[in-house]
Amino acid sequence: MTLAAMWEARATDGRGSELHAWAREFALPAVRGAAGLERVELFTAPGERVLMIALWAGEPQPVPQPPAELLARPVHHWTFTRTDAG
């Protein structure tokens, strides 16, 4: 069974590039080193948001928490179960 874990953080105004840099330096390496990871990708979006999508064989591993001063609101997390693959 493959699970997709989505992690989305919104930066405080003007700090989106700092949040993205933090995610590249700390969150990605932590996830990449975890057992069961099949694939991970990092995205940015309007509104100073950073999104990570990771595919896992089994239970997703947690993503480190960004520094509070970079966040406009709490980080959002969702886990999805793959039902079809094209």
MIKOLDREN-601951 format. One record per residue: x, y negated, z negated of N, C-alpha, C, O in turn; residue in one letter. Coordinates in steps of 0.1 Angstrom, whole numbers, always signed. Atoms other than C-alpha are relative to their C-alpha. Layout:
N
+-------+-------+-------+-------+-------+-------+-------+-------+-------+-------+-------+-------+--------+
:   n.X :   n.Y :   n.Z :  ca.X :  ca.Y :  ca.Z :   c.X :   c.Y :   c.Z :   o.X :   o.Y :   o.Z : drenvo :
+-------+-------+-------+-------+-------+-------+-------+-------+-------+-------+-------+-------+--------+
:     X :     Y :     Z :     X :     Y :     Z :     X :     Y :     Z :     X :     Y :     Z :      A :
...
+-------+-------+-------+-------+-------+-------+-------+-------+-------+-------+-------+-------+--------+
This chain:
86
+-------+-------+-------+-------+-------+-------+-------+-------+-------+-------+-------+-------+--------+
:   n.X :   n.Y :   n.Z :  ca.X :  ca.Y :  ca.Z :   c.X :   c.Y :   c.Z :   o.X :   o.Y :   o.Z : drenvo :
+-------+-------+-------+-------+-------+-------+-------+-------+-------+-------+-------+-------+--------+
:    +8 :   +12 :    +0 :    +0 :    +0 :    +0 :    +9 :   -12 :    +0 :   +18 :   -13 :    -8 :      M :
:    -7 :   +12 :    -1 :   +13 :   -34 :   +10 :    -8 :   -11 :    -7 :   -20 :   -13 :    -3 :      T :
:    +7 :   +12 :    +6 :    +4 :   -65 :   -11 :    +7 :   -12 :    +5 :   +19 :   -13 :    +5 :      L :
:    -5 :   +14 :    -3 :    +8 :  -101 :    +0 :    -2 :    -9 :   -12 :   -13 :   -10 :   -17 :      A :
:    +1 :    +9 :   +11 :   +16 :  -125 :   -28 :    +3 :   -14 :    +6 :   +13 :   -17 :   +12 :      A :
:    -1 :   +14 :    -4 :   +11 :  -162 :   -20 :    +2 :    -8 :   -13 :    -4 :    -7 :   -23 :      M :
:    -4 :   +10 :   +11 :   +27 :  -189 :   -42 :    +0 :   -13 :    +6 :    +6 :   -16 :   +16 :      W :
:    +1 :   +13 :    -6 :   +18 :  -225 :   -36 :    +2 :   -11 :   -11 :    -5 :   -10 :   -21 :      E :
:    -3 :   +11 :   +10 :   +32 :  -256 :   -54 :    -2 :   -13 :    +7 :    +2 :   -14 :   +19 :      A :
:    +1 :   +13 :    -6 :   +24 :  -292 :   -48 :    +9 :   -10 :    -8 :    +8 :   -10 :   -21 :      R :
:   -10 :    +9 :    +7 :   +51 :  -318 :   -56 :    -7 :   -13 :    -4 :   -17 :   -17 :    +2 :      A :
:    +5 :   +13 :    +4 :   +45 :  -351 :   -73 :    +4 :    -9 :   +12 :   +13 :    -5 :   +20 :      T :
:    -2 :    +9 :   -11 :   +45 :  -380 :   -48 :   +15 :    -3 :    +2 :   +22 :    -7 :    -7 :      D :
:   -14 :    +3 :    -3 :   +78 :  -384 :   -30 :   +10 :   +10 :    -3 :   +22 :    +8 :    -1 :      G :
:   -10 :   -10 :    +5 :   +94 :  -352 :   -44 :    -2 :   +13 :    +8 :    +3 :   +23 :    +3 :      R :
:    +2 :   -12 :    -7 :   +83 :  -327 :   -18 :   +13 :    +7 :    +5 :   +15 :   +19 :    +5 :      G :
:   -12 :    -5 :    -4 :  +118 :  -323 :    -4 :    +8 :    +6 :   -11 :   +15 :   +16 :   -10 :      S :
:    -7 :    -6 :   +12 :  +132 :  -317 :   -39 :    -6 :   +13 :    -4 :    +1 :   +23 :    -8 :      E :
:    +6 :   -13 :    +4 :  +106 :  -290 :   -46 :    +4 :   +10 :   +10 :    +6 :   +22 :    +7 :      L :
:    -4 :    -9 :   -11 :  +114 :  -274 :   -12 :   +15 :    +5 :    -3 :   +17 :   +17 :    -2 :      H :
:   -14 :    -4 :    +3 :  +151 :  -274 :   -21 :    +1 :    +9 :   -12 :    +9 :   +18 :   -12 :      A :
:    +0 :    -9 :   +11 :  +144 :  -259 :   -55 :    -4 :   +14 :    +4 :    +2 :   +23 :    -1 :      W :
:    +5 :   -13 :    -4 :  +124 :  -231 :   -39 :   +10 :    +7 :    +8 :   +12 :   +19 :    +6 :      A :
:   -10 :    -6 :    -7 :  +152 :  -224 :   -15 :   +12 :    +5 :    -9 :   +17 :   +16 :    -7 :      R :
:   -12 :    -3 :    +8 :  +179 :  -224 :   -42 :    -3 :   +10 :   -11 :    +5 :   +18 :   -15 :      E :
:    +3 :    -8 :   +11 :  +160 :  -206 :   -70 :   -10 :   +10 :    +2 :    -9 :   +22 :    -1 :      F :
:   +11 :   -10 :    -1 :  +127 :  -190 :   -61 :    +3 :   +11 :   +11 :    +1 :   +22 :    +8 :      A :
:    -3 :   -10 :   -11 :  +138 :  -173 :   -28 :   +10 :   +10 :    -5 :    +8 :   +22 :    -3 :      L :
:    -9 :   -10 :    +5 :  +169 :  -157 :   -43 :    -5 :    +9 :   -10 :    -2 :   +21 :   -11 :      P :
:    +5 :    -9 :   +11 :  +150 :  -144 :   -73 :   -10 :   +10 :    +6 :   -10 :   +22 :    +2 :      A :
:    +9 :    -9 :    -7 :  +123 :  -129 :   -50 :    +8 :   +10 :    +9 :    +5 :   +22 :    +9 :      V :
:    -7 :    -9 :    -9 :  +148 :  -115 :   -25 :    +8 :   +11 :    -7 :   +10 :   +21 :    -1 :      R :
:    -7 :   -10 :    +7 :  +166 :   -96 :   -52 :    -9 :   +10 :    -7 :    -4 :   +19 :   -14 :      G :
:    +9 :    -8 :    +7 :  +135 :   -79 :   -65 :    -3 :   +13 :    +8 :    -4 :   +13 :   +20 :      A :
:    +3 :   -13 :    -6 :  +127 :   -42 :   -59 :   -14 :    -1 :    +6 :   -23 :    -7 :    +0 :      A :
:   +13 :    -1 :    -7 :   +98 :   -35 :   -35 :    -3 :   -11 :   +10 :   -13 :   -10 :   +17 :      G :
:    +2 :   +10 :   -10 :  +102 :   -66 :   -14 :    +2 :    +5 :   +14 :   +12 :   +11 :   +17 :      L :
:    -1 :    -4 :   -14 :   +95 :   -60 :   +22 :    +3 :   -12 :    +9 :   +11 :   -11 :   +19 :      E :
:    -2 :   +12 :    -8 :   +95 :   -96 :   +35 :    -4 :   -12 :    -8 :   -13 :   -12 :   -16 :      R :
:    +4 :   +12 :    +6 :   +94 :  -132 :   +23 :    +3 :   -12 :    +9 :   +13 :   -12 :   +16 :      V :
:    -1 :   +12 :    -8 :   +89 :  -165 :   +40 :    -4 :   -12 :    -8 :   -12 :   -12 :   -17 :      E :
:    +2 :   +12 :    +7 :   +90 :  -201 :   +28 :    -5 :   -11 :   +10 :    +0 :   -12 :   +21 :      L :
:    +6 :   +10 :    -9 :   +68 :  -229 :   +43 :    -1 :   -13 :    -7 :    -1 :   -14 :   -19 :      F :
:    +4 :   +13 :    +5 :   +61 :  -266 :   +38 :   -13 :    -4 :    +7 :   -16 :    +1 :   +18 :      T :
:   +13 :    +5 :    -5 :   +27 :  -283 :   +44 :    -2 :   -14 :    -4 :    +4 :   -19 :   -13 :      A :
:    +4 :   +14 :    +3 :   +12 :  -318 :   +44 :    -4 :    +0 :   -15 :    -9 :   +10 :   -20 :      P :
:    +3 :    +1 :   +14 :    +6 :  -331 :    +9 :   +11 :    +4 :    -9 :    +8 :    +6 :   -21 :      G :
:   -12 :    -3 :    +8 :   +41 :  -323 :    -3 :    -2 :   +14 :    -7 :    +2 :   +16 :   -19 :      E :
:    +2 :   -14 :    +5 :   +32 :  -286 :    -7 :   +11 :    +9 :    +5 :   +16 :    +8 :   +16 :      R :
:   -10 :   -11 :    -4 :   +56 :  -256 :    -6 :    -8 :   +13 :    -2 :   -14 :   +15 :   -13 :      V :
:    +8 :   -12 :    +0 :   +42 :  -222 :    +1 :   +10 :   +12 :    +3 :   +18 :   +11 :   +12 :      L :
:    -8 :   -12 :    -2 :   +59 :  -188 :    -3 :   -10 :   +12 :    +2 :   -19 :   +13 :    -6 :      M :
:    +8 :   -12 :    -3 :   +44 :  -156 :   +12 :   +10 :   +12 :    -1 :   +19 :   +12 :    +7 :      I :
:    -9 :   -12 :    +2 :   +60 :  -123 :    +1 :    -8 :   +13 :    +2 :   -19 :   +14 :    -4 :      A :
:    +7 :   -13 :    -1 :   +50 :   -88 :   +12 :    +8 :   +10 :    -8 :   +20 :   +11 :    -8 :      L :
:    -5 :    -9 :   +10 :   +55 :   -61 :   -14 :    -5 :   +14 :    +2 :   -17 :   +16 :    +6 :      W :
:    +4 :   -14 :    +1 :   +55 :   -23 :   -15 :    -3 :    +2 :   -15 :    +7 :    +6 :   -22 :      A :
:    +3 :    -1 :   +14 :   +37 :   -21 :   -48 :    -3 :   -14 :    -6 :    -6 :   -23 :    +1 :      G :
:    +3 :   +13 :    +8 :   +32 :   -48 :   -75 :   +10 :   -11 :    +3 :   +22 :    -9 :    +3 :      E :
:    -8 :   +12 :    -3 :   +45 :   -83 :   -66 :    +8 :    -4 :   -13 :    +3 :    -2 :   -24 :      P :
:    -8 :    +5 :   +11 :   +73 :   -97 :   -88 :    -3 :   -14 :    -2 :    -7 :   -21 :    +8 :      Q :
:    +3 :   +14 :    +2 :   +68 :  -131 :  -104 :   +10 :    -9 :    +6 :   +22 :    -5 :    +8 :      P :
:    -8 :   +11 :    -5 :   +82 :  -163 :   -89 :    +4 :    -9 :   -11 :    -5 :   -12 :   -20 :      V :
:    -4 :    +9 :   +11 :  +102 :  -185 :  -112 :    -8 :   -13 :    +0 :   -13 :   -17 :   +11 :      P :
:    +8 :   +12 :    +1 :   +84 :  -216 :  -124 :    +9 :   -12 :    +3 :   +20 :   -14 :    -3 :      Q :
:    -8 :   +12 :    -3 :   +96 :  -249 :  -109 :    +0 :   -10 :   -12 :    -8 :    -9 :   -21 :      P :
:    -1 :   +10 :   +10 :  +107 :  -278 :  -131 :   -13 :    -8 :    -1 :   -18 :   -12 :   +10 :      P :
:   +13 :    +7 :    +2 :   +75 :  -295 :  -145 :    +0 :   -14 :    +7 :   -10 :   -18 :   +12 :      A :
:    +0 :   +13 :    -6 :   +87 :  -329 :  -133 :    -2 :    -1 :   +15 :    -4 :   -12 :   +21 :      E :
:    +2 :    -1 :   -14 :   +85 :  -318 :   -97 :   -15 :    +3 :    +4 :   -18 :    +1 :   +16 :      L :
:   +13 :    -5 :    -4 :   +49 :  -306 :   -99 :   -11 :   -10 :    -3 :   -11 :   -17 :   -13 :      L :
:   +12 :    +9 :    +1 :   +17 :  -326 :   -93 :   -11 :    +7 :    -7 :   -20 :    +1 :   -13 :      A :
:   +10 :    -8 :    +6 :    -4 :  -297 :  -107 :    +6 :   +14 :    -2 :   +17 :   +17 :    +3 :      R :
:    -5 :   -14 :    +2 :    +1 :  -261 :  -119 :    +1 :    +7 :   +14 :    -6 :    +5 :   +23 :      P :
:    -2 :    -9 :   -12 :   +14 :  -236 :   -93 :   -12 :    +9 :    +2 :   -18 :   +14 :    -8 :      V :
:   +11 :   -10 :    -3 :   -13 :  -215 :   -76 :    +6 :   +13 :    +5 :   +16 :   +13 :   +12 :      H :
:    -4 :   -14 :    -4 :    -9 :  -177 :   -71 :   -12 :    +7 :    +5 :   -22 :    +7 :    -1 :      H :
:   +10 :    -9 :    -5 :   -29 :  -153 :   -51 :    +7 :   +13 :    +5 :   +18 :   +13 :   +10 :      W :
:    -5 :   -13 :    -5 :   -24 :  -116 :   -43 :   -11 :    +6 :    +9 :   -23 :    +6 :    +5 :      T :
:    +9 :    -6 :   -10 :   -40 :   -99 :   -13 :    +4 :   +14 :    +3 :   +16 :   +17 :    +3 :      F :
:    -3 :   -13 :    -4 :   -42 :   -63 :    -3 :    -2 :    +1 :   +15 :   -13 :    -3 :   +20 :      T :
:    +1 :    -2 :   -15 :   -35 :   -55 :   +34 :   -11 :   +10 :    +3 :   -11 :   +21 :    -3 :      R :
:   +11 :    -9 :    -4 :   -66 :   -39 :   +50 :    +2 :    +5 :   +14 :    -3 :   +15 :   +18 :      T :
:    -3 :    -3 :   -15 :   -55 :   -39 :   +87 :   +13 :    -6 :    +4 :   +17 :   -17 :    -1 :      D :
:   -12 :    +5 :    -5 :   -23 :   -44 :  +105 :    -1 :    +0 :   +15 :    -5 :   +11 :   +21 :      A :
:    +1 :    +1 :   -14 :   -21 :   -55 :  +141 :   +13 :    +3 :    +7 :   +13 :    +3 :   +20 :      G :
+-------+-------+-------+-------+-------+-------+-------+-------+-------+-------+-------+-------+--------+
